[in-house]
Amino acid sequence: MSQTNRKILVTSALPYANGSIHLGHLLEHIQTDIWTRFQRMRGHQCYSVCADDAHGTPVMLKAQELGITPEEMVSRTRAEHHQDLMDFGIDYDNYYVTHSDENRELCELIYNRLDESGYIVKRTISQLFDPEKQMFLPDRFVKGTCPKCGAEDQNGDSCDVCSATYSPVEMKNPRSVVSGATPVLKDSEHFFFDLPQFGDMLQEWMKSGAVQAEMANKLQEWFEDGLQQWDISRDAPYFGFEIPGAPGKYFYVWVDAPVGYMASFKNLCTRENIDFDAFWNKDSDAELYHFIGKDITYFHSLFWPAMLEGAGFRKPTGVNVHGFVTVNGAKMSKSKGTFIKGRTFLDHLNPEYLRYYYASKLNDGVTDIDLNFEDFVLKVNADLVGKVVNIASRCASFITKRFDGKLSDNVLEPELIAEFQQASATIAGYFEKRQYNRAIRDIMALADKANQFIDANAPWVTIKDENKQQFTHDVCSLGINLFRILVTYLKPVLPTMAAGAEEFLNDNLNWDSASSLLTGHAINKFKPLMQRVDMEKVEQLIEASKEDLQATADKAIDPDSELAKDPIGETIDFNDFAKVDLRVALIANAEHVEGAEKLLRLELDLGSETRQVFAGIKSAYAPEDLIGKHTLMVANLAPRKMRFGLSEGMVLAAGPGGKDLWIMEPHAGAKPGMKVK
């Protein structure tokens, strides 16, 4: 293909398993996905993996709050995260979870190697301890008065008012976030990774270009203050992996989280028969890149490469750090509706709008990205709809209706074609360097020239002149070819739109497609590839985000809640759910069943047939109160022979039982026989 084949492994930072994916997370996943799609288009062997970060005190406590096990919560959250990412077109080769056998084995392997090499030390420390919950408190689970400026209600590790950092034991008036109790000091033996032994190696590694210059300069602060040994252990109770040979001691989540990259890839290797060692051995010639946010740079650029070095594995080729997302010039706000979940965005807008907008803003620096919604609407409508898609829509109908759906054998404007094709190397260089904004700028400049060419030759005018039919054919064919080159360049950013364009073009695009033209080639009927975004839709998105916040507050689960009493069952996939045929039914008749204490006999009208169903709702309903109501039934449940007769389905009801039962009733307008989807 375009250059010597490379072996590349790419990872994104792991979403934490106690909350939903939001637009801030998506910046990173989209940035990663664009880069990996570009590498695959170039013909390189490029794998990308990610996983849910499953361990730690927050996950443990959240699961307790929900009345479920941490494993159950992690399983649900991982499924939600993965679906959201896939719906945004994020194409990971493997999306795994850190609570896995592979991760446990690799953590133990790395720890044992570090311990054998003398990089693990043990000493007793004093920590804040919650006497009610009987647990040591992580920094963020302590609140109190800042020891520097006296600001109240500050976190246990830093002050939002004066930006001071400190230890939780230094705080004034500390309290446990978990129980509200006043913590006490308690001694415990902890395990430390001897990071200072790797100072020279880390300095050399950072100078190699593995970290952006601005972040390398920031990391120097750690060296100026003197590298410290890193506490890698936590005391029970803790959701995580127990340290080998140390009962009641667990790996700190930031030990096993980056190892999760290796574990996710190992899981993929086992499944796809890939050579794991070829990517992780110390002498590997593969490239390894991590895409992360600037808030976790220390873990990925100091602790992680030092752990890998000490355990005999290769270090990352590069740690690509990005900034945060602001919305309309300010930090994302739940009250303003600008703290937007990925799923809420998907419910209102095309995910490729966000992919394109982020790409138009992203570069290889660490500056924050502002999602300005007015600019968002203008850019999507002007660039994607008004420029790129407009080229195809202006030319395609003439080819289809007047020229038998085939492009011309002639090629007009070779200089213009050459300009489009010669841009390939420059645009590829921008994608390679993660300067997506510059790539988008150049692509849209080419789109302007394509539209100018079409405007100047006006095929909608020349098509009316019988003497200019061939010219019109040539103009529209060139327009389609220019569109094809532009879509090739945009394919890493807009994979769904590109797939639609490939169907229209009857072609499969890789990066080298830009160097060729389609002549005498049959195309398919053009279908709209991108709709204009309406500001009203954006406003609805913001309002829905406010509602999401209220809904979250409304359904905060306490131990006495219905969800806590009757937890959600195991996750099923869509195919399992699709097997259940739910239908609206009219209760045509209802009557007592002689000799039955709990049953009513219902006649359910499905429009074209009537079913007999015996339902255990006698304690909550009188038969006469049900007649004429609409309800929902499982229509494809195997008939059950009872001593009172044959029951041909099941009605749906909620509640614990007795008088506390409520049959499901659809809104007015639902008709018997309608399928529930």
C-alpha positions as CSV (number, residue, x, y, z in Angstrom):
1,M,0.0,0.0,0.0
2,S,1.2,3.5,0.8
3,Q,4.3,2.7,2.7
4,T,6.2,0.0,4.5
5,N,3.7,-2.1,6.5
6,R,3.8,-1.3,10.2
7,K,2.6,-3.2,13.3
8,I,0.7,-0.9,15.6
9,L,-1.2,-1.4,18.9
10,V,-3.4,1.5,20.0
11,T,-5.3,2.0,23.3
12,S,-7.7,4.6,24.8
13,A,-7.9,5.3,28.5
14,L,-10.4,3.0,30.2
15,P,-13.8,4.4,31.1
16,Y,-14.5,4.0,34.8
17,A,-17.3,1.5,35.4
18,N,-19.5,3.7,37.7
19,G,-21.1,6.1,35.2
20,S,-22.2,6.7,31.7
21,I,-20.1,7.7,28.7
22,H,-20.4,11.5,28.1
23,L,-19.1,14.0,25.5
24,G,-15.9,14.5,27.4
25,H,-15.0,10.7,27.1
26,L,-16.0,10.7,23.5
27,L,-13.4,13.3,22.5
28,E,-10.7,10.7,23.2
29,H,-12.4,7.7,21.7
30,I,-13.2,9.6,18.5
31,Q,-9.6,10.9,18.3
32,T,-8.3,7.3,18.7
33,D,-10.7,5.8,16.3
34,I,-9.9,8.4,13.5
35,W,-6.2,7.6,13.9
36,T,-6.7,3.8,13.8
37,R,-9.1,3.9,10.9
38,F,-6.6,6.0,9.0
39,Q,-3.8,3.5,9.7
40,R,-5.9,0.6,8.5
41,M,-6.8,2.5,5.3
42,R,-3.1,2.8,4.7
43,G,-2.8,-1.0,4.9
44,H,-1.0,-1.2,8.2
45,Q,-1.6,-4.0,10.8
46,C,-3.3,-1.8,13.4
47,Y,-5.1,-3.1,16.4
48,S,-7.0,-1.0,18.9
49,V,-8.2,-2.2,22.3
50,C,-10.0,-0.7,25.3
51,A,-11.9,-1.9,28.4
52,D,-13.9,-0.8,31.3
53,D,-11.9,0.1,34.4
54,A,-13.7,-2.0,36.9
55,H,-11.9,-1.9,40.3
56,G,-11.6,0.5,43.2
57,T,-13.6,1.8,46.2
58,P,-16.0,3.9,44.2
59,V,-17.2,0.9,42.2
60,M,-17.5,-1.2,45.4
61,L,-19.6,1.5,47.2
62,K,-21.8,2.2,44.2
63,A,-22.6,-1.4,43.9
64,Q,-23.5,-1.5,47.6
65,E,-25.8,1.5,47.0
66,L,-27.5,-0.3,44.2
67,G,-27.9,-3.5,46.2
68,I,-26.0,-5.6,43.7
69,T,-22.5,-7.1,43.5
70,P,-19.7,-5.2,42.0
71,E,-19.4,-7.9,39.3
72,E,-23.0,-7.3,38.3
73,M,-22.7,-3.6,38.2
74,V,-19.5,-3.8,36.1
75,S,-21.1,-6.2,33.7
76,R,-24.0,-3.9,33.1
77,T,-21.9,-0.8,32.8
78,R,-19.4,-2.4,30.4
79,A,-22.3,-3.4,28.1
80,E,-23.7,0.1,28.2
81,H,-20.3,1.7,27.5
82,H,-19.5,-0.7,24.6
83,Q,-22.9,-0.1,22.9
84,D,-22.6,3.7,23.2
85,L,-19.1,3.6,21.7
86,M,-20.2,1.3,18.8
87,D,-23.1,3.6,18.1
88,F,-20.6,6.5,17.7
89,G,-18.7,4.4,15.2
90,I,-15.8,3.6,17.5
91,D,-14.4,0.4,16.1
92,Y,-12.3,-1.4,18.8
93,D,-10.9,-4.8,17.9
94,N,-11.6,-5.7,21.5
95,Y,-13.6,-3.9,24.3
96,Y,-12.9,-5.9,27.5
97,V,-13.0,-5.3,31.3
98,T,-10.2,-5.1,33.8
99,H,-11.9,-7.6,36.1
100,S,-10.7,-10.5,34.0
101,D,-8.5,-13.6,34.4
102,E,-6.0,-12.2,31.9
103,N,-5.6,-9.0,33.9
104,R,-5.2,-10.9,37.2
105,E,-2.5,-13.1,35.7
106,L,-0.6,-10.2,34.1
107,C,-0.8,-8.1,37.3
108,E,0.6,-11.0,39.3
109,L,3.3,-11.6,36.7
110,I,4.4,-7.9,36.7
111,Y,4.3,-7.6,40.4
112,N,6.3,-10.8,41.0
113,R,9.0,-9.7,38.5
114,L,9.2,-6.3,40.2
115,D,9.4,-7.9,43.6
116,E,12.1,-10.3,42.6
117,S,14.1,-7.5,41.1
118,G,14.0,-5.5,44.3
119,Y,11.5,-2.8,43.2
120,I,8.9,-3.5,45.8
121,V,9.3,-2.2,49.4
122,K,7.0,-2.5,52.4
123,R,6.5,-0.1,55.3
124,T,3.8,0.9,57.8
125,I,1.8,4.1,57.3
126,S,-1.0,5.9,59.1
127,Q,-4.2,6.4,57.2
128,L,-7.7,7.8,57.9
129,F,-10.1,5.0,58.8
130,D,-13.9,5.1,58.9
131,P,-14.9,3.5,62.3
132,E,-18.5,2.9,61.2
133,K,-17.8,1.3,57.8
134,Q,-14.6,-0.3,59.1
135,M,-12.6,0.7,56.0
136,F,-9.6,2.9,55.1
137,L,-10.6,5.9,53.2
138,P,-9.1,6.9,49.8
139,D,-8.3,10.5,49.3
140,R,-11.5,11.4,47.5
141,F,-13.6,9.8,50.2
142,V,-12.5,12.3,52.8
143,K,-13.9,15.9,53.0
144,G,-12.9,18.6,55.3
145,T,-11.2,22.0,55.8
146,C,-8.2,22.9,53.7
147,P,-5.0,23.0,55.9
148,K,-3.6,25.8,53.8
149,C,-6.3,28.4,53.3
150,G,-9.1,27.2,55.6
151,A,-11.7,26.6,52.8
152,E,-14.4,24.2,53.9
153,D,-15.8,21.1,52.2
154,Q,-12.6,20.3,50.3
155,N,-11.4,17.0,49.0
156,G,-8.9,14.9,50.9
157,D,-6.1,15.5,48.4
158,S,-6.4,19.0,47.0
159,C,-8.2,22.3,47.5
160,D,-10.4,23.8,44.8
161,V,-10.0,27.3,46.3
162,C,-6.2,27.7,46.7
163,S,-5.1,24.7,44.5
164,A,-3.0,23.3,47.4
165,T,-2.2,19.6,47.5
166,Y,-1.8,17.7,50.7
167,S,-2.4,14.4,52.5
168,P,-5.8,13.5,54.0
169,V,-4.2,13.3,57.4
170,E,-3.3,17.0,57.2
171,M,-6.9,18.1,56.8
172,K,-8.8,19.9,59.5
173,N,-12.1,18.6,60.6
174,P,-12.1,15.6,58.3
175,R,-15.2,13.5,57.7
176,S,-15.9,10.3,55.8
177,V,-17.9,10.8,52.6
178,V,-19.1,7.2,53.0
179,S,-20.7,7.4,56.4
180,G,-20.3,11.0,57.6
181,A,-18.3,9.7,60.6
182,T,-15.1,11.4,61.9
183,P,-12.2,9.3,60.7
184,V,-9.5,8.0,63.0
185,L,-5.8,7.3,62.3
186,K,-4.9,3.7,61.9
187,D,-1.6,2.0,61.0
188,S,-1.3,-0.5,58.1
189,E,1.5,-2.1,56.2
190,H,1.6,-1.0,52.6
191,F,3.5,-2.0,49.5
192,F,5.4,0.6,47.5
193,F,6.9,0.6,44.0
194,D,10.3,2.2,44.1
195,L,9.8,4.7,41.3
196,P,13.0,6.7,42.0
197,Q,15.1,3.9,40.7
198,F,13.7,4.6,37.2
199,G,14.4,8.3,37.2
200,D,17.2,8.3,34.6
201,M,15.3,5.9,32.3
202,L,12.2,8.0,32.4
203,Q,14.1,11.2,31.6
204,E,15.7,9.5,28.5
205,W,12.3,8.0,27.5
206,M,10.6,11.4,27.6
207,K,13.3,13.0,25.6
208,S,12.8,10.4,22.9
209,G,9.6,12.2,21.8
210,A,7.3,9.7,23.5
211,V,5.4,12.5,25.2
212,Q,4.4,15.9,23.8
213,A,7.0,18.6,24.7
214,E,4.5,20.6,26.8
215,M,3.6,17.5,28.9
216,A,7.3,16.5,29.2
217,N,8.0,19.9,30.6
218,K,5.1,19.6,33.0
219,L,6.4,16.2,34.2
220,Q,9.7,17.7,35.1
221,E,7.9,19.1,38.2
222,W,7.9,15.6,39.6
223,F,11.6,15.3,39.2
224,E,12.3,18.7,40.6
225,D,10.3,17.8,43.8
226,G,12.0,14.4,43.9
227,L,10.4,11.2,42.7
228,Q,8.6,9.4,45.5
229,Q,7.9,5.7,46.1
230,W,4.4,4.9,44.9
231,D,1.9,3.2,47.1
232,I,0.4,0.4,45.1
233,S,-1.6,-1.4,47.8
234,R,-5.0,-0.9,49.4
235,D,-6.6,-2.6,52.4
236,A,-9.7,-4.8,52.5
237,P,-12.6,-4.2,51.9
238,Y,-11.7,-3.4,48.3
239,F,-12.9,-4.5,44.9
240,G,-9.9,-5.6,43.0
241,F,-7.1,-8.2,42.8
242,E,-5.4,-9.5,45.9
243,I,-1.7,-9.1,46.0
244,P,0.1,-12.5,45.8
245,G,1.1,-13.8,49.2
246,A,-0.6,-10.9,51.0
247,P,-4.1,-11.7,52.3
248,G,-6.3,-8.7,52.7
249,K,-4.0,-6.5,50.6
250,Y,-5.2,-5.5,47.1
251,F,-3.6,-3.9,44.1
252,Y,-4.4,-0.2,43.8
253,V,-6.7,0.4,40.8
254,W,-4.0,2.4,39.0
255,V,-1.8,-0.7,39.0
256,D,-4.2,-3.0,37.2
257,A,-5.9,-0.3,35.0
258,P,-3.0,0.1,32.6
259,V,-2.3,-3.6,32.7
260,G,-5.8,-3.8,31.4
261,Y,-4.4,-2.7,28.0
262,M,-2.3,-5.8,27.9
263,A,-5.1,-8.0,29.2
264,S,-7.6,-6.7,26.6
265,F,-5.0,-7.3,23.8
266,K,-4.1,-10.8,25.3
267,N,-7.8,-11.7,25.2
268,L,-7.9,-10.6,21.5
269,C,-4.7,-12.6,20.8
270,T,-6.2,-15.8,22.2
271,R,-9.4,-15.3,20.2
272,E,-7.7,-14.3,16.9
273,N,-4.4,-16.2,17.1
274,I,-2.3,-13.1,17.3
275,D,1.3,-13.1,18.7
276,F,1.0,-11.2,22.0
277,D,4.8,-11.2,22.6
278,A,5.4,-9.6,19.2
279,F,3.8,-6.4,20.5
280,W,4.9,-6.5,24.2
281,N,8.3,-8.1,24.3
282,K,11.2,-5.7,25.2
283,D,12.7,-6.2,21.7
284,S,9.4,-5.7,19.9
285,D,9.5,-3.8,16.6
286,A,5.8,-3.0,16.9
287,E,4.5,0.5,17.8
288,L,2.5,1.1,21.0
289,Y,0.4,4.3,21.4
290,H,-1.8,5.3,24.3
291,F,-4.4,8.1,23.8
292,I,-5.3,9.7,27.2
293,G,-6.6,12.9,28.8
294,K,-4.2,15.3,30.4
295,D,-5.5,14.5,33.9
296,I,-3.9,11.0,33.9
297,T,-0.6,11.9,32.3
298,Y,1.4,11.1,35.5
299,F,0.2,7.5,35.6
300,H,0.9,6.8,32.0
301,S,4.1,8.7,31.6
302,L,5.9,7.9,34.9
303,F,4.4,4.9,36.8
304,W,3.4,2.9,33.8
305,P,6.6,3.0,31.7
306,A,8.6,2.4,34.9
307,M,6.5,-0.7,35.7
308,L,6.9,-2.1,32.2
309,E,10.7,-1.5,32.3
310,G,11.1,-3.1,35.7
311,A,9.0,-6.1,34.6
312,G,10.9,-6.7,31.4
313,F,8.3,-5.5,28.9
314,R,8.5,-2.8,26.2
315,K,7.6,0.8,26.9
316,P,5.1,2.9,24.9
317,T,6.2,4.4,21.6
318,G,4.0,7.4,22.4
319,V,1.6,8.7,24.9
320,N,-0.8,11.1,23.1
321,V,-2.3,13.5,25.5
322,H,-5.4,15.7,24.7
323,G,-7.2,18.4,26.6
324,F,-10.7,18.5,28.1
325,V,-14.1,19.4,26.5
326,T,-15.9,22.6,27.3
327,V,-19.3,23.4,26.0
328,N,-20.2,26.9,24.9
329,G,-17.0,28.2,26.4
330,A,-17.6,26.8,29.9
331,K,-17.0,23.6,31.9
332,M,-19.7,21.0,31.2
333,S,-22.6,21.7,33.5
334,K,-25.4,19.4,34.6
335,S,-27.7,22.2,35.6
336,K,-27.3,24.0,32.2
337,G,-27.8,20.7,30.3
338,T,-24.3,20.8,28.8
339,F,-23.1,17.7,30.7
340,I,-24.4,15.5,27.9
341,K,-24.3,11.7,27.9
342,G,-23.4,10.0,24.8
343,R,-26.7,8.1,24.7
344,T,-28.6,11.4,25.0
345,F,-26.7,12.8,22.0
346,L,-27.5,9.7,20.0
347,D,-31.2,10.0,20.8
348,H,-31.2,13.4,19.2
349,L,-28.4,13.9,16.6
350,N,-26.4,12.0,14.1
351,P,-23.1,10.8,15.9
352,E,-21.1,11.7,12.8
353,Y,-21.9,15.4,13.4
354,L,-19.9,15.1,16.7
355,R,-17.1,13.1,15.0
356,Y,-16.7,15.7,12.4
357,Y,-16.8,18.7,14.7
358,Y,-14.2,17.2,17.1
359,A,-12.0,16.4,14.1
360,S,-12.2,20.0,12.9
361,K,-10.9,21.1,16.3
362,L,-8.4,18.5,17.3
363,N,-4.7,18.9,16.9
364,D,-1.6,17.2,18.4
365,G,-1.6,19.6,21.4
366,V,-3.1,19.5,24.8
367,T,-5.4,22.5,24.6
368,D,-9.1,22.1,25.6
369,I,-11.7,21.7,22.8
370,D,-14.8,23.9,23.0
371,L,-18.1,22.5,21.7
372,N,-19.9,25.7,20.7
373,F,-23.3,24.6,19.5
374,E,-23.9,27.6,17.2
375,D,-20.6,26.9,15.5
376,F,-21.3,23.2,15.5
377,V,-24.6,23.7,13.6
378,L,-23.0,26.1,11.1
379,K,-19.9,23.9,10.5
380,V,-21.9,20.7,10.0
381,N,-24.4,22.3,7.6
382,A,-21.8,24.4,5.7
383,D,-19.1,21.7,5.4
384,L,-20.7,18.3,5.2
385,V,-24.1,19.2,3.7
386,G,-23.4,22.4,1.8
387,K,-20.0,21.4,0.4
388,V,-19.2,17.7,0.3
389,V,-22.6,15.9,0.0
390,N,-23.7,18.8,-2.3
391,I,-21.2,17.8,-4.9
392,A,-22.6,14.3,-5.3
393,S,-26.3,15.4,-5.1
394,R,-25.8,18.0,-7.9
395,C,-24.2,15.5,-10.3
396,A,-25.6,12.1,-9.5
397,S,-29.2,12.5,-10.9
398,F,-27.9,13.5,-14.3
399,I,-25.6,10.4,-14.5
400,T,-28.5,8.1,-13.4
401,K,-31.3,9.6,-15.5
402,R,-29.5,10.7,-18.7
403,F,-26.4,8.5,-19.0
404,D,-27.5,5.1,-17.9
405,G,-25.9,5.3,-14.5
406,K,-22.4,5.2,-16.0
407,L,-19.6,7.7,-15.6
408,S,-17.9,9.1,-18.7
409,D,-14.7,7.6,-20.2
410,N,-13.4,11.2,-20.7
411,V,-11.5,13.1,-18.0
412,L,-11.8,16.9,-17.9
413,E,-9.5,19.3,-16.0
414,P,-6.4,17.1,-15.4
415,E,-4.8,19.9,-13.5
416,L,-7.7,20.0,-11.0
417,I,-7.6,16.2,-10.6
418,A,-3.9,16.4,-10.0
419,E,-4.4,19.0,-7.3
420,F,-6.9,16.8,-5.5
421,Q,-4.6,13.7,-5.8
422,Q,-1.4,15.4,-4.8
423,A,-3.1,16.6,-1.6
424,S,-3.1,12.9,-0.4
425,A,0.5,13.0,1.1
426,T,-0.1,16.3,3.0
427,I,-3.5,15.2,4.4
428,A,-2.1,11.8,5.3
429,G,0.8,13.6,7.2
430,Y,-1.8,15.6,9.1
431,F,-3.7,12.5,10.1
432,E,-0.5,10.7,11.1
433,K,0.5,13.6,13.4
434,R,-3.1,13.9,14.8
435,Q,-3.4,17.3,13.3
436,Y,-7.0,16.5,12.2
437,N,-8.0,20.2,12.1
438,R,-5.4,20.9,9.4
439,A,-6.6,17.8,7.4
440,I,-10.2,19.0,7.6
441,R,-9.1,22.5,6.6
442,D,-7.4,21.2,3.4
443,I,-10.2,18.8,2.6
444,M,-12.8,21.6,2.8
445,A,-10.6,23.9,0.6
446,L,-10.7,21.2,-2.0
447,A,-14.5,20.8,-1.6
448,D,-14.8,24.5,-2.3
449,K,-12.9,24.1,-5.6
450,A,-15.0,21.1,-6.6
451,N,-18.2,23.2,-6.1
452,Q,-16.6,26.1,-8.0
453,F,-15.9,23.8,-10.9
454,I,-19.5,22.6,-11.0
455,D,-20.9,26.1,-10.6
456,A,-18.7,27.3,-13.5
457,N,-19.9,24.6,-15.8
458,A,-23.6,24.5,-14.7
459,P,-24.6,21.0,-15.8
460,W,-28.3,21.8,-15.0
461,V,-28.1,24.3,-17.8
462,T,-26.0,22.4,-20.4
463,I,-28.2,19.3,-20.0
464,K,-30.9,21.2,-21.8
465,D,-28.6,21.6,-24.9
466,E,-28.6,18.6,-27.1
467,N,-25.2,19.6,-28.5
468,K,-23.6,19.6,-25.0
469,Q,-24.7,16.2,-23.7
470,Q,-21.2,14.7,-23.7
471,F,-19.8,17.8,-22.0
472,T,-22.5,17.5,-19.3
473,H,-21.7,13.8,-18.9
474,D,-18.0,14.7,-18.5
475,V,-18.6,17.5,-16.0
476,C,-20.9,15.4,-13.8
477,S,-18.5,12.4,-14.0
478,L,-15.6,14.6,-12.9
479,G,-17.7,16.0,-10.1
480,I,-18.4,12.4,-8.9
481,N,-14.7,11.6,-9.0
482,L,-13.8,14.7,-7.0
483,F,-16.5,13.7,-4.5
484,R,-14.9,10.2,-4.3
485,I,-11.5,11.6,-3.5
486,L,-12.9,13.8,-0.8
487,V,-14.8,10.9,0.8
488,T,-11.6,8.9,0.7
489,Y,-9.9,11.6,2.8
490,L,-12.9,11.9,5.1
491,K,-13.5,8.1,5.6
492,P,-11.5,7.9,8.9
493,V,-13.6,10.7,10.3
494,L,-17.0,9.7,8.8
495,P,-17.1,6.0,8.4
496,T,-20.9,5.7,8.2
497,M,-21.2,8.5,5.5
498,A,-18.3,6.9,3.7
499,A,-20.1,3.5,3.7
500,G,-23.1,5.2,2.1
501,A,-20.9,6.9,-0.5
502,E,-19.2,3.5,-1.3
503,E,-22.6,2.0,-1.9
504,F,-23.5,4.9,-4.2
505,L,-20.1,4.8,-6.0
506,N,-20.2,1.0,-6.2
507,D,-16.6,1.0,-4.9
508,N,-14.6,0.2,-1.8
509,L,-12.3,3.0,-0.7
510,N,-8.8,2.7,0.8
511,W,-6.3,5.5,1.0
512,D,-4.8,4.8,-2.4
513,S,-8.3,5.2,-4.0
514,A,-7.5,8.9,-4.3
515,S,-4.8,8.2,-6.8
516,S,-7.2,6.6,-9.3
517,L,-10.3,7.7,-11.2
518,L,-13.5,5.9,-12.1
519,T,-14.2,6.0,-15.9
520,G,-16.9,4.1,-17.7
521,H,-17.9,2.9,-14.2
522,A,-21.5,2.1,-13.2
523,I,-22.8,3.9,-10.1
524,N,-25.9,3.3,-8.1
525,K,-28.8,5.7,-7.4
526,F,-27.8,8.5,-5.1
527,K,-29.4,8.5,-1.6
528,P,-29.0,11.4,0.8
529,L,-25.9,10.9,2.9
530,M,-26.2,13.6,5.5
531,Q,-29.1,15.7,6.7
532,R,-28.8,19.3,7.9
533,V,-28.7,19.7,11.6
534,D,-31.5,21.9,13.1
535,M,-30.7,24.2,16.0
536,E,-34.0,23.1,17.5
537,K,-32.7,19.6,17.8
538,V,-29.7,20.9,19.7
539,E,-32.0,22.8,22.1
540,Q,-34.0,19.6,22.6
541,L,-30.7,17.8,23.3
542,I,-29.8,20.3,26.0
543,E,-33.3,20.1,27.6
544,A,-33.1,16.3,27.6
545,S,-29.8,16.5,29.4
546,K,-31.4,18.5,32.1
547,E,-34.1,15.9,32.3
548,D,-31.5,13.2,32.5
549,L,-30.0,14.9,35.5
550,Q,-33.4,15.1,37.2
551,A,-34.2,11.5,36.4
552,T,-30.9,10.4,37.9
553,A,-31.6,12.3,41.0
554,D,-35.2,10.9,41.1
555,K,-34.0,7.3,40.9
556,A,-31.1,7.5,43.3
557,I,-31.3,4.1,44.9
558,D,-31.5,3.6,48.6
559,P,-31.6,0.2,50.4
560,D,-35.4,0.3,50.8
561,S,-36.0,1.0,47.1
562,E,-37.7,-1.5,44.8
563,L,-34.6,-1.9,42.7
564,A,-32.6,-2.8,45.8
565,K,-35.3,-5.3,46.9
566,D,-35.5,-6.9,43.5
567,P,-32.3,-6.2,41.6
568,I,-32.1,-6.2,37.8
569,G,-31.4,-9.7,36.4
570,E,-28.5,-10.8,34.3
571,T,-27.8,-8.9,31.1
572,I,-29.2,-10.4,27.9
573,D,-28.4,-9.5,24.3
574,F,-30.9,-8.1,21.8
575,N,-31.4,-11.5,20.1
576,D,-32.7,-12.9,23.4
577,F,-35.1,-10.0,23.8
578,A,-36.3,-10.1,20.2
579,K,-37.6,-13.7,20.7
580,V,-40.3,-12.3,23.1
581,D,-43.4,-11.3,21.1
582,L,-45.3,-8.6,23.1
583,R,-48.7,-7.6,21.9
584,V,-51.4,-5.1,22.9
585,A,-54.6,-7.0,23.9
586,L,-58.1,-5.9,24.8
587,I,-59.5,-7.6,27.9
588,A,-62.8,-8.7,26.4
589,N,-64.0,-10.6,29.4
590,A,-62.7,-11.5,32.9
591,E,-64.2,-13.8,35.5
592,H,-63.4,-15.8,38.7
593,V,-62.1,-19.3,38.4
594,E,-63.9,-21.8,40.5
595,G,-61.6,-23.4,43.0
596,A,-58.7,-21.0,42.3
597,E,-57.6,-18.6,45.1
598,K,-55.3,-16.4,43.0
599,L,-56.4,-16.8,39.3
600,L,-58.8,-14.8,37.1
601,R,-59.7,-16.1,33.6
602,L,-59.2,-13.5,31.0
603,E,-60.3,-13.5,27.4
604,L,-57.8,-11.4,25.5
605,D,-58.8,-10.0,22.1
606,L,-55.8,-9.6,19.7
607,G,-57.9,-8.2,16.9
608,S,-58.0,-11.3,14.7
609,E,-58.1,-13.9,17.4
610,T,-59.0,-14.4,21.1
611,R,-56.8,-16.0,23.7
612,Q,-57.6,-17.5,27.1
613,V,-55.2,-16.6,29.8
614,F,-55.2,-17.5,33.5
615,A,-53.6,-14.6,35.4
616,G,-52.6,-14.5,39.2
617,I,-54.1,-11.1,39.8
618,K,-57.3,-11.9,41.7
619,S,-55.9,-10.3,44.9
620,A,-55.6,-6.9,43.2
621,Y,-58.5,-6.8,40.7
622,A,-62.2,-7.5,40.5
623,P,-63.1,-9.0,37.2
624,E,-65.6,-6.3,36.3
625,D,-62.9,-3.6,36.7
626,L,-60.7,-5.2,34.0
627,I,-63.3,-5.7,31.2
628,G,-62.6,-3.1,28.4
629,K,-59.1,-2.3,29.5
630,H,-56.1,-2.7,27.2
631,T,-53.0,-4.5,28.5
632,L,-49.8,-6.1,27.3
633,M,-49.3,-9.9,26.9
634,V,-46.6,-12.3,25.9
635,A,-48.2,-13.7,22.8
636,N,-45.6,-16.4,21.8
637,L,-45.4,-18.1,25.2
638,A,-45.9,-21.8,24.9
639,P,-49.5,-22.7,26.0
640,R,-49.6,-24.2,29.5
641,K,-52.2,-26.9,30.4
642,M,-53.7,-26.2,33.8
643,R,-56.4,-28.0,35.7
644,F,-58.8,-25.1,34.9
645,G,-58.0,-25.2,31.2
646,L,-55.3,-24.1,28.7
647,S,-53.5,-20.8,29.3
648,E,-52.4,-19.3,26.0
649,G,-50.1,-16.5,27.0
650,M,-49.2,-14.2,29.9
651,V,-50.3,-10.7,30.9
652,L,-47.6,-8.3,32.2
653,A,-47.9,-6.7,35.6
654,A,-45.6,-5.0,38.1
655,G,-45.4,-5.1,41.9
656,P,-44.5,-7.5,44.7
657,G,-47.8,-9.3,44.8
658,G,-51.0,-9.3,46.8
659,K,-53.0,-6.1,46.4
660,D,-49.8,-4.4,45.2
661,L,-50.1,-5.5,41.5
662,W,-50.6,-3.3,38.5
663,I,-51.2,-4.7,35.0
664,M,-49.5,-2.9,32.2
665,E,-51.8,-0.5,30.3
666,P,-50.7,1.2,27.0
667,H,-51.6,4.7,26.2
668,A,-54.8,5.6,24.3
669,G,-54.5,4.9,20.6
670,A,-52.9,1.4,21.0
671,K,-55.0,-1.2,19.2
672,P,-55.4,-4.9,19.9
673,G,-52.7,-7.0,18.1
674,M,-50.2,-4.1,17.9
675,K,-46.6,-5.4,18.5
676,V,-44.6,-3.8,21.3
677,K,-41.1,-3.0,20.1
